[in-house]
Amino acid sequence: MTISFEGKVAIVTGAGGGLGRSHALELARRGAKVVVNDLGGTLDGTGGSSDAAEAVVAEIKALGGDAISDGCSVTDEAGVANMVQRTMDTFGRIDVLINNAGILRDKSFAKMTMDDFRAVLDVHLMGTVICSKAVWAIMKEQQYGRIVVTTSVTGLYGNFGQTNYGAAKLGIIGFQHSLKEEGRKDNIRVNTIAPIAATRMTIPLMGEGSVDMYKPEQVTAAVMFLASEDAPTGAILSAGGGIVARPIMVETESKFIGRDLTAEDVAANFDAISDLSTALPLENGGAQGAKNGAAIQAGMADAE
């Protein structure tokens, strides 16, 4: 099966370099018309320049593709609305949104300011929300849309000095879990990429030796699948260096301890509660409620 984006229009945020550039170029190679969004700021989100986005547009046009640049911040609701309107005016539709823009303000929690915390939340989490909201009605009207959001191993598992980044990146997964449910009836599929790539943002953490091992293009391959017509919905893929894995949130078997359980009862049963051999993925909050309700009813029946 060949994945094609012929006739599709895609917006990629943070596409002036690194992962976003790679995503934008590959979408163009596969036939998409591309909006290359990038504020052109520094890693901490300050400053701005249109040069990076325009350079990627030039690369796409050199490939024979069609693209326009946009320099708005994903935190600027009016700017994002204008980008979406320009896209509709130029191309007439929006099929794919890849939320990739991000910044870093790494510090230990003891040294981190609330401004540093809020800035990272604003760009990663609220930027994803603002851009997704801006295209949502268009995708509903079209009865077609593919949204890819970007998480991180920090959001999934944690890293020292990145409480702000981790909170934002796990918040994005919570956003995806509910958005995918709302998009089902309108053929809007929402998926998440957890990239492992050597970029301007990650080389200081991963080291210069990571450049050849973890190329952005290896992540882009998974993103193209998650944005494709036959994509799943609600999937999280971790990709980099040639590997792809699927992180899945699971829950252990619900253990009925008793209607009048105490803190001591929970402590005494903690090992059994934590037994991962019984863990299963759950599709949504309703599935978790059904699972727990069945366990309560069965436990009460056994106690009678």
C-alpha positions in Angstrom: 0.0 0.0 0.0 1.4 3.4 -1.0 0.4 6.3 1.3 -0.5 9.4 -0.8 -1.6 12.9 0.1 -2.6 13.9 -3.5 -5.4 16.4 -3.4 -4.9 17.0 0.4 -3.9 20.2 2.2 -1.8 20.1 5.3 -0.7 22.6 8.0 2.5 21.8 9.9 3.4 24.0 12.8 7.0 24.5 13.9 8.0 23.5 10.4 10.9 25.8 9.8 13.4 23.1 10.9 14.0 19.8 12.5 11.0 17.5 12.7 8.4 19.9 11.3 10.5 20.6 8.2 10.9 16.9 7.7 7.1 16.4 8.0 6.4 19.2 5.6 8.8 18.1 2.9 7.5 14.5 3.0 3.9 15.6 2.8 4.8 17.6 -0.3 6.7 14.7 -1.8 3.6 12.6 -1.3 1.4 15.2 -3.1 0.0 17.5 -0.4 -0.2 21.2 -0.6 1.5 22.4 2.6 1.3 25.4 4.9 4.7 25.8 6.6 4.1 27.5 9.9 7.0 28.7 12.0 7.5 31.6 14.4 11.2 31.5 13.8 12.1 32.1 17.4 14.8 30.8 19.7 14.4 27.6 21.6 12.8 29.4 24.6 10.2 30.9 22.3 11.5 34.5 22.2 12.2 36.4 19.0 10.8 35.6 15.5 11.7 35.5 11.8 9.9 34.3 8.7 13.2 33.2 7.1 13.0 29.5 8.2 9.5 28.9 7.1 10.1 30.6 3.7 13.2 28.5 3.2 11.2 25.3 3.6 8.6 26.7 1.2 11.4 27.2 -1.3 12.5 23.6 -0.8 9.0 22.3 -1.5 8.6 24.4 -4.6 12.0 23.1 -5.8 10.5 19.6 -5.5 7.7 20.7 -7.7 5.2 21.1 -4.8 2.9 23.8 -3.7 3.3 25.6 -0.3 2.9 28.9 1.5 4.6 30.1 4.7 3.1 31.5 7.9 4.8 33.1 10.8 2.2 33.2 13.5 2.7 31.9 17.0 0.5 28.9 17.8 -0.4 30.7 21.0 -1.9 33.7 19.1 -5.6 32.8 18.5 -6.1 35.7 16.0 -2.9 34.8 14.2 -3.9 31.1 13.9 -7.4 32.1 12.7 -5.7 34.2 10.0 -3.5 31.3 9.0 -6.4 29.0 8.7 -8.4 31.6 6.6 -5.3 32.1 4.3 -5.1 28.4 3.9 -8.8 28.2 2.9 -8.5 31.2 0.6 -5.4 29.7 -1.1 -6.2 26.0 -1.2 -9.9 25.6 -0.4 -9.7 22.9 2.3 -7.7 21.6 5.2 -7.2 17.8 5.5 -4.2 17.4 7.8 -3.0 19.3 10.9 0.3 18.3 12.4 0.9 20.1 15.7 4.6 20.1 16.1 5.6 23.6 17.4 7.4 23.7 20.7 9.8 25.4 23.0 12.0 24.4 25.9 12.7 26.2 29.2 14.4 23.4 31.2 15.2 23.9 34.9 14.8 21.9 38.0 11.5 22.5 39.6 13.1 24.3 42.5 14.6 26.9 40.2 11.8 27.1 37.6 9.7 30.3 37.5 5.9 30.2 37.0 6.6 32.2 33.8 8.8 29.4 32.5 6.1 26.8 33.4 3.2 28.8 31.8 5.2 29.6 28.6 5.9 25.9 27.9 2.3 24.9 28.7 1.0 27.7 26.4 3.1 26.7 23.4 2.8 22.9 23.6 -0.6 22.3 25.1 -2.6 25.5 24.4 -0.9 25.9 21.0 -2.1 22.4 20.1 -5.6 23.2 21.3 -5.8 26.5 19.5 -4.7 25.1 16.2 -6.9 22.1 16.5 -9.9 24.2 17.4 -9.2 26.5 14.4 -9.5 23.6 11.9 -12.2 21.6 13.7 -15.3 23.1 12.1 -13.7 22.9 8.6 -12.9 19.2 9.1 -16.4 18.5 10.4 -17.9 20.2 7.4 -15.7 18.2 5.1 -16.4 15.0 7.0 -12.7 14.4 6.8 -9.7 15.3 8.9 -6.5 14.0 10.3 -4.8 15.6 13.3 -1.5 14.5 14.7 -0.3 15.9 18.0 3.2 15.6 19.5 4.0 14.2 22.9 7.4 13.2 24.4 9.0 10.5 26.4 9.2 13.2 29.1 5.4 13.3 29.1 5.1 9.6 29.1 7.8 8.7 31.6 9.4 11.8 33.0 12.8 13.5 32.9 14.7 15.6 35.4 14.4 19.4 34.8 11.4 19.2 32.6 8.3 19.4 34.9 6.8 22.1 32.6 7.5 20.1 29.4 6.3 16.9 30.9 3.0 18.4 32.1 2.3 19.9 28.7 3.2 16.8 26.8 1.0 14.5 28.9 -1.7 17.0 28.8 -1.6 16.7 25.0 -2.3 13.0 25.3 -5.3 13.7 27.6 -6.5 16.1 24.9 -6.1 13.5 22.2 -8.0 10.8 24.1 -11.2 12.9 24.3 -10.8 14.6 20.9 -10.7 11.3 19.1 -14.1 10.4 20.6 -15.6 13.6 19.4 -14.2 13.2 15.9 -15.3 9.6 15.2 -18.7 10.5 13.7 -17.2 13.1 11.4 -14.3 10.9 10.1 -11.7 13.0 12.0 -8.9 10.9 13.3 -6.6 12.1 16.0 -3.2 10.4 16.8 -0.1 11.2 18.7 3.6 10.9 17.9 6.3 10.6 20.5 9.5 11.4 18.6 13.0 10.5 19.3 15.1 12.7 17.0 18.2 14.8 17.0 17.0 18.3 16.4 18.0 21.8 17.5 15.8 21.3 20.6 17.2 17.9 21.6 20.9 17.8 20.6 21.9 19.6 23.7 20.3 16.8 25.7 21.1 13.8 23.4 24.6 14.9 22.4 26.2 15.5 19.0 26.7 11.7 18.5 22.9 11.4 18.2 22.7 13.3 14.9 23.4 10.3 12.6 21.5 7.8 14.8 18.2 9.7 15.2 17.3 11.5 12.0 14.0 13.4 11.9 13.0 11.5 8.7 12.7 8.3 10.8 10.0 9.9 12.9 8.3 11.4 9.9 7.6 7.9 8.5 5.4 7.2 11.5 3.7 10.6 11.2 2.8 10.0 7.6 1.0 6.8 8.6 -0.8 8.6 11.5 -1.9 11.4 9.1 -3.0 9.1 6.3 -6.5 8.3 5.0 -6.3 4.8 6.6 -4.9 5.9 9.9 -6.2 4.6 13.2 -7.5 7.0 15.8 -6.3 7.4 19.3 -3.0 5.8 18.7 0.3 6.9 20.2 3.5 5.9 18.4 7.0 6.3 19.6 9.5 6.5 16.7 13.1 7.2 16.1 16.4 5.6 14.9 14.5 3.1 12.8 12.2 1.7 15.6 8.6 2.2 16.2 6.8 1.3 19.4 3.3 1.8 20.7 3.0 3.2 24.2 -0.4 2.3 25.6 -2.1 3.4 28.8 -3.3 0.3 30.7 -5.1 -0.5 33.9 -4.8 -3.5 36.2 -7.7 -5.6 37.1 -10.1 -3.8 39.5 -9.7 -5.6 42.8 -12.8 -5.5 45.0 -11.5 -4.9 48.6 -14.8 -4.1 50.3 -17.4 -1.3 50.5 -15.9 -0.1 53.8 -12.3 -0.4 52.9 -9.7 1.5 54.9 -6.3 3.0 54.0 -4.7 -0.1 55.7 -6.7 -2.3 53.4 -5.3 -0.5 50.3 -1.8 -0.8 51.7 -2.2 -4.6 52.4 -3.5 -5.2 48.8 -1.1 -2.8 47.0 1.0 -5.6 45.4 -2.1 -7.3 44.1 -3.6 -4.0 42.8 -0.3 -3.4 41.0 -0.1 -6.8 39.3 0.6 -5.8 35.7 -0.1 -9.4 34.4 -3.8 -8.5 34.6 -3.4 -5.1 32.9 -5.5 -4.2 29.8 -5.9 -1.1 27.6 -9.2 0.8 27.8 -10.8 2.5 24.8 -12.2 5.4 26.8 -13.6 6.6 30.2 -16.8 4.7 29.6 -14.9 1.4 29.3 -13.1 2.1 32.6 -16.5 2.8 34.3 -17.9 -0.4 32.9 -14.9 -2.4 34.1 -15.0 -1.0 37.6 -18.8 -1.4 37.8 -18.6 -5.1 36.9 -15.9 -5.7 39.5 -17.9 -4.0 42.2 -21.0 -6.0 41.4 -19.0 -9.3 41.3 -17.3 -8.4 44.6 -20.5 -7.6 46.3 -22.1 -10.8 45.1 -19.2 -12.8 46.4 -19.4 -11.1 49.8 -23.1 -12.0 50.3 
